[in-house]
Amino acid sequence: AQAGSLYMKSLATKLSVVYTSLLLEYVASKTLNSVVDADGAVSLRLPFEPAPRPEDTQSHYECLGSDETKPLLVRTPKDQTKFKDFEVPPLPSQPEAYSYATEEAFLLLPARCALEIGLTPNIGDSDNLLDQWMGRVKELEGRTDALMSCACGWVIFVHGSGGFTYDNVRYTIMMAAAGYAVMVPDSFASDKLGLRYKAPVPNLSAHLRQLNSQRHTMSYWCDNNVYLQNSTCPPSMVNLTADPPSRSYPLCYSSSANAISSHIDDWRQYYERVHRLRKLELNYLVEHLPSYILMSSKVFLAGNSEGAVAAARYHHPKLDALLQTGGRIILQYSCEWSYFLSCSANADVGESQSNTSTPILNLIARGDPFFSAENGSVAHDVRNGPSGYGGSLTGNCFARLKSQGFKYFLVATFSVGKEHGLTARAANFVRFVFNAFLASPRHIAKSASDPALHCSSFQKSGDQLFLDACDEMGLEQLGHASMQIPLAEQSACGQNQSQPLLRYMFLGERELCARVAV
């Protein structure tokens, strides 16, 4: 037995020597990666070992405030075929430099306001409805007294990266249909800063009235009704082929996982500068809020996509106090650390200073092409690409709101494919939820527990509700084919939509303040 034991020890030693020799030979044929940890210790990692995920090294990514007083160079992939390196100029330090967004803001007024002010309705919550008014705030100069009392409340809406276009407009029309007036600061209104710009349609209210006077030209489904058609804000990052080259703008952009991953730190600073611009615009608005918003019984801060980041992150003591009667509405954004933010902490709602009793509504597509957790979204592809940047993704705000301790909220995701918007395939659901949240924001968990809402999963805890993979309202009862609007009944813009349009349906009751006496 003793001899056998000695033999086994000898064999094990020989095998160990052989294994070590083979391992060293393998290592010699490979390139080792040196890794320096937080304490300065150096370790070696074989190439086949996975790098630590960002959530394991969050301290490496400091929150960037974007030093807006200096130019910012943003680099793109080396081949420079589709994209090119570009520079972002400093942001002005004077608060008055951002007055343009407020002075050129859009206004959407509900039917009751249009009637009391004597305005001719020029928009409505479908191509077949005309009962609201839309224009620039300056078009109402001297006629704002009725705005103190004609609406159920006010929504400050922050549009997305393309301006007040696409779903942005339809979301605000739905809010106005619920009886709420909406103010939309225009981030594209300054041709002096040279950061982003789209030339405005002159006399917007008259333009919309003309469009909606004929079925063929009705505006509800049009992508753009407020900027001149040839004013598109070409991004500075894109190699333009026009001869002579058209003017480009550094804070217009195309979020590309390939470009972002090529120089992740450049893009972390870049997006923080974009968010800084939106915050400075909001600062000016909040410091100069008109009395009809300051004195309103309810005030909401809402935003879509890039604008949802601003609406979610924004903190100002003056506005936070007003939001206690209303809340925040976060559309097409997930409140998660992704390519769009410089660190995890910057995903916190209200810069971690917001009152946790502020009600919050978050709506987003499960397959959102920018912020979802699904393969192909920019957030997913950057996180799983060469840079490995970003945290664990769920594709919605639920985890963030829970971790911050918010008491009243509804988070809903939608099974609408890879849509960055919900008005084409889930409009009736959105209408219902907007109406319920605006009417009674602290009871949204109860209101949205309606059996008419068809979602694959339901998670409720007190006044917190999470609905996952929701379908459009009416599909189960009527079927998809019956819900579709025939092409012959659609405007030209409706016929150009990529998805079949579904019939308008509103289930619920409007508040008394939203009703107009006939």
SULMO-V328202 format. One record per residue. N is the residue number from 1. RES is the residue in three letters. PSI is psi in whole degrees, -180 to 180 (999 if undefined). Layout:
# SULMO-V328202
N_RES_PSI, N_RES_PSI
This chain:
# SULMO-V328202
1_ALA_-41, 2_GLN_-40, 3_ALA_-40, 4_GLY_-39, 5_SER_-43, 6_LEU_-38, 7_TYR_-43, 8_MET_-38, 9_LYS_-40, 10_SER_-41, 11_LEU_-42, 12_ALA_-39, 13_THR_-44, 14_LYS_-43, 15_LEU_-38, 16_SER_-42, 17_VAL_-43, 18_VAL_-45, 19_TYR_-44, 20_THR_-41, 21_SER_-44, 22_LEU_-40, 23_LEU_-43, 24_LEU_-38, 25_GLU_-40, 26_TYR_-46, 27_VAL_-40, 28_ALA_-26, 29_SER_-4, 30_LYS_163, 31_THR_124, 32_LEU_144, 33_ASN_127, 34_SER_135, 35_VAL_129, 36_VAL_121, 37_ASP_-177, 38_ALA_-24, 39_ASP_3, 40_GLY_0, 41_ALA_142, 42_VAL_131, 43_SER_162, 44_LEU_139, 45_ARG_130, 46_LEU_151, 47_PRO_-28, 48_PHE_-4, 49_GLU_132, 50_PRO_141, 51_ALA_152, 52_PRO_142, 53_ARG_156, 54_PRO_-33, 55_GLU_-18, 56_ASP_-13, 57_THR_39, 58_GLN_-28, 59_SER_-19, 60_HIS_-28, 61_TYR_94, 62_GLU_148, 63_CYS_125, 64_LEU_130, 65_GLY_-6, 66_SER_97, 67_ASP_91, 68_GLU_-3, 69_THR_-6, 70_LYS_150, 71_PRO_152, 72_LEU_119, 73_LEU_127, 74_VAL_121, 75_ARG_154, 76_THR_180, 77_PRO_149, 78_LYS_-31, 79_ASP_-24, 80_GLN_31, 81_THR_-54, 82_LYS_-41, 83_PHE_162, 84_LYS_158, 85_ASP_149, 86_PHE_167, 87_GLU_139, 88_VAL_125, 89_PRO_166, 90_PRO_156, 91_LEU_141, 92_PRO_149, 93_SER_-17, 94_GLN_128, 95_PRO_-32, 96_GLU_-18, 97_ALA_-16, 98_TYR_17, 99_SER_-24, 100_TYR_-39, 101_ALA_-37, 102_THR_-44, 103_GLU_-30, 104_GLU_20, 105_ALA_152, 106_PHE_148, 107_LEU_135, 108_LEU_123, 109_LEU_136, 110_PRO_170, 111_ALA_-41, 112_ARG_-40, 113_CYS_-44, 114_ALA_-41, 115_LEU_-46, 116_GLU_-31, 117_ILE_-19, 118_GLY_32, 119_LEU_144, 120_THR_121, 121_PRO_139, 122_ASN_-1, 123_ILE_171, 124_GLY_176, 125_ASP_39, 126_SER_173, 127_ASP_-14, 128_ASN_1, 129_LEU_133, 130_LEU_94, 131_ASP_1, 132_GLN_171, 133_TRP_140, 134_MET_140, 135_GLY_-170, 136_ARG_151, 137_VAL_-33, 138_LYS_-18, 139_GLU_-15, 140_LEU_14, 141_GLU_127, 142_GLY_3, 143_ARG_31, 144_THR_0, 145_ASP_-40, 146_ALA_-18, 147_LEU_-11, 148_MET_-24, 149_SER_-6, 150_CYS_-15, 151_ALA_157, 152_CYS_-22, 153_GLY_-173, 154_TRP_144, 155_VAL_126, 156_ILE_115, 157_PHE_129, 158_VAL_112, 159_HIS_172, 160_GLY_-169, 161_SER_-14, 162_GLY_6, 163_GLY_-165, 164_PHE_78, 165_THR_176, 166_TYR_-132, 167_ASP_-28, 168_ASN_-48, 169_VAL_-45, 170_ARG_-36, 171_TYR_-47, 172_THR_-33, 173_ILE_-40, 174_MET_-38, 175_MET_-41, 176_ALA_-35, 177_ALA_-27, 178_ALA_0, 179_GLY_8, 180_TYR_135, 181_ALA_147, 182_VAL_132, 183_MET_131, 184_VAL_99, 185_PRO_137, 186_ASP_106, 187_SER_-11, 188_PHE_17, 189_ALA_-7, 190_SER_117, 191_ASP_1, 192_LYS_-38, 193_LEU_-29, 194_GLY_19, 195_LEU_-45, 196_ARG_143, 197_TYR_140, 198_LYS_130, 199_ALA_134, 200_PRO_151, 201_VAL_125, 202_PRO_148, 203_ASN_64, 204_LEU_-43, 205_SER_-41, 206_ALA_-37, 207_HIS_-45, 208_LEU_-37, 209_ARG_-39, 210_GLN_-45, 211_LEU_-43, 212_ASN_13, 213_SER_-12, 214_GLN_140, 215_ARG_-43, 216_HIS_-32, 217_THR_10, 218_MET_145, 219_SER_-11, 220_TYR_-43, 221_TRP_8, 222_CYS_146, 223_ASP_-34, 224_ASN_120, 225_ASN_-5, 226_VAL_-16, 227_TYR_153, 228_LEU_141, 229_GLN_-29, 230_ASN_8, 231_SER_97, 232_THR_-4, 233_CYS_67, 234_PRO_132, 235_PRO_140, 236_SER_-23, 237_MET_-15, 238_VAL_135, 239_ASN_111, 240_LEU_144, 241_THR_-2, 242_ALA_145, 243_ASP_111, 244_PRO_157, 245_PRO_138, 246_SER_162, 247_ARG_138, 248_SER_165, 249_TYR_130, 250_PRO_-25, 251_LEU_16, 252_CYS_140, 253_TYR_167, 254_SER_111, 255_SER_107, 256_SER_123, 257_ALA_-36, 258_ASN_-47, 259_ALA_-44, 260_ILE_-45, 261_SER_-22, 262_SER_-31, 263_HIS_75, 264_ILE_-39, 265_ASP_-34, 266_ASP_-45, 267_TRP_-29, 268_ARG_-44, 269_GLN_-38, 270_TYR_-52, 271_TYR_-33, 272_GLU_-31, 273_ARG_-38, 274_VAL_-48, 275_HIS_-33, 276_ARG_-41, 277_LEU_-47, 278_ARG_-36, 279_LYS_-42, 280_LEU_-37, 281_GLU_-44, 282_LEU_-38, 283_ASN_-46, 284_TYR_-44, 285_LEU_-47, 286_VAL_-38, 287_GLU_-14, 288_HIS_34, 289_LEU_133, 290_PRO_158, 291_SER_-32, 292_TYR_-19, 293_ILE_-43, 294_LEU_-36, 295_MET_5, 296_SER_149, 297_SER_-24, 298_LYS_137, 299_VAL_134, 300_PHE_148, 301_LEU_118, 302_ALA_156, 303_GLY_159, 304_ASN_126, 305_SER_-120, 306_GLU_-39, 307_GLY_-28, 308_ALA_-32, 309_VAL_-45, 310_ALA_-46, 311_ALA_-35, 312_ALA_-45, 313_ARG_-25, 314_TYR_135, 315_HIS_129, 316_HIS_123, 317_PRO_-39, 318_LYS_-44, 319_LEU_-39, 320_ASP_-38, 321_ALA_-39, 322_LEU_-34, 323_LEU_-12, 324_GLN_-24, 325_THR_-13, 326_GLY_-107, 327_GLY_-167, 328_ARG_144, 329_ILE_118, 330_ILE_110, 331_LEU_134, 332_GLN_39, 333_TYR_149, 334_SER_1, 335_CYS_34, 336_GLU_156, 337_TRP_114, 338_SER_-169, 339_TYR_-22, 340_PHE_-7, 341_LEU_154, 342_SER_-11, 343_CYS_168, 344_SER_-40, 345_ALA_-26, 346_ASN_-4, 347_ALA_-6, 348_ASP_140, 349_VAL_134, 350_GLY_30, 351_GLU_34, 352_SER_12, 353_GLN_-1, 354_SER_147, 355_ASN_125, 356_THR_-3, 357_SER_-1, 358_THR_121, 359_PRO_147, 360_ILE_138, 361_LEU_127, 362_ASN_120, 363_LEU_134, 364_ILE_149, 365_ALA_142, 366_ARG_-31, 367_GLY_27, 368_ASP_130, 369_PRO_-9, 370_PHE_-42, 371_PHE_0, 372_SER_169, 373_ALA_1, 374_GLU_151, 375_ASN_132, 376_GLY_-20, 377_SER_154, 378_VAL_-43, 379_ALA_-44, 380_HIS_-46, 381_ASP_-32, 382_VAL_-43, 383_ARG_-39, 384_ASN_10, 385_GLY_-165, 386_PRO_-35, 387_SER_-26, 388_GLY_33, 389_TYR_136, 390_GLY_166, 391_GLY_-176, 392_SER_137, 393_LEU_139, 394_THR_-21, 395_GLY_15, 396_ASN_175, 397_CYS_0, 398_PHE_-51, 399_ALA_-41, 400_ARG_-43, 401_LEU_-39, 402_LYS_-46, 403_SER_-30, 404_GLN_-8, 405_GLY_24, 406_PHE_141, 407_LYS_-32, 408_TYR_111, 409_PHE_157, 410_LEU_128, 411_VAL_128, 412_ALA_133, 413_THR_156, 414_PHE_141, 415_SER_76, 416_VAL_25, 417_GLY_-154, 418_LYS_56, 419_GLU_134, 420_HIS_64, 421_GLY_154, 422_LEU_-2, 423_THR_-18, 424_ALA_-34, 425_ARG_-3, 426_ALA_30, 427_ALA_-41, 428_ASN_-37, 429_PHE_-46, 430_VAL_-42, 431_ARG_-48, 432_PHE_-47, 433_VAL_-42, 434_PHE_-50, 435_ASN_-44, 436_ALA_-42, 437_PHE_-44, 438_LEU_-37, 439_ALA_-43, 440_SER_76, 441_PRO_-32, 442_ARG_-5, 443_HIS_21, 444_ILE_-32, 445_ALA_-37, 446_LYS_-44, 447_SER_-39, 448_ALA_8, 449_SER_18, 450_ASP_134, 451_PRO_-16, 452_ALA_-15, 453_LEU_119, 454_HIS_108, 455_CYS_152, 456_SER_-25, 457_SER_157, 458_PHE_123, 459_GLN_114, 460_LYS_135, 461_SER_104, 462_GLY_-119, 463_ASP_23, 464_GLN_132, 465_LEU_134, 466_PHE_120, 467_LEU_127, 468_ASP_143, 469_ALA_58, 470_CYS_150, 471_ASP_162, 472_GLU_145, 473_MET_139, 474_GLY_-19, 475_LEU_-39, 476_GLU_-39, 477_GLN_-42, 478_LEU_-20, 479_GLY_152, 480_HIS_-41, 481_ALA_-42, 482_SER_-26, 483_MET_-18, 484_GLN_142, 485_ILE_124, 486_PRO_144, 487_LEU_-35, 488_ALA_-22, 489_GLU_1, 490_GLN_155, 491_SER_173, 492_ALA_-41, 493_CYS_-36, 494_GLY_-40, 495_GLN_-22, 496_ASN_-3, 497_GLN_146, 498_SER_-22, 499_GLN_149, 500_PRO_135, 501_LEU_141, 502_LEU_151, 503_ARG_147, 504_TYR_135, 505_MET_131, 506_PHE_118, 507_LEU_121, 508_GLY_-174, 509_GLU_139, 510_ARG_151, 511_GLU_156, 512_LEU_-37, 513_CYS_-15, 514_ALA_-9, 515_ARG_143, 516_VAL_127, 517_ALA_133, 518_VAL_999
